[in-house]
């Protein structure tokens, strides 16, 4: 899991191409069909992915110029998603492509020093470099939300591990997670059940992208209900 922004940008570009490949299969009816997210069509998801690219590009502009450029203006994200959700499949595809390319172009303009710029994002000041991971996470997770054949099982293993570690850091429910592909358990609190499966399967369950049917629990019993994520 590289921290080199340009290496991670290559992963963003590959993940985006996978999502675009899925989007190219949609006609207008498919775009208007429900996604895996309650109340959202696939058009909502695609509009969100495109607007996220715009927002992340704003943060790169902030890092490059020093001019405070918020990711979104108040209420802008929700309004734009609703405004664009009902567009045609061709319009969505063009928007996802163009917004992703603009984000990649903006990333290529940053110097090593600018990647280290701390952005005073409300509630979570962070270096500009962290935004690359945030963009990758958006693309991979929302690709699953399109409910079009791409699942958490298709995530790269290293992505599943990084997402799992990130999600676990915010848990409080006692449990032990055993990613089958590493053998290194992740423990939260004491006395909780042991939940085993691949890192991608565990991360998908904790982020609400699967029911956890492919996981095992010791002692035998129901999976705990993970808290809402994002």
C-alpha angles and dihedrals in degrees: 000000000000123000091199103113094213093049090049090046087061087057090049090052092049093047090049092052089052091052091046090051088057093046091053088065093060124099121192093275092051092050090052092049121103119276125211089267115088112253094006129107122208085261089062091052094048091047089050093051091051094046090047089058089053091049094048089049088056089058091051089052088053091052093047099045104026089231111129105249113173119216090238136003113238109288093358099113096053093043093050093048091052092044095051102033096090097053123120123275091251092052092049092049092050091047095050091048096046096044092047092049092049090052092050091048091051091050091053090058096060121101121221089257093052092053087062093055111126109229114208095225110174110266095357117052107191143164116268090242091069089065091073091063090046090054093048091050091052094051097046097043096044091047085065089047090061087075091214105126101290111112139171087268086070093056115109109259093239090053091053091051094050093046091048093052091048094050093045090056089067098047126106102173109104111250143126119232118203112192103205093213096059109026090218110122123217111216126201116187119320136293100023128135122273112245118194135190140099118315090247092051092048092048091048091053094047092049093048094250095120139023091237092244089142093056129089126221128209120229091033112258144099122315114255115250109258118221119258112278125213 
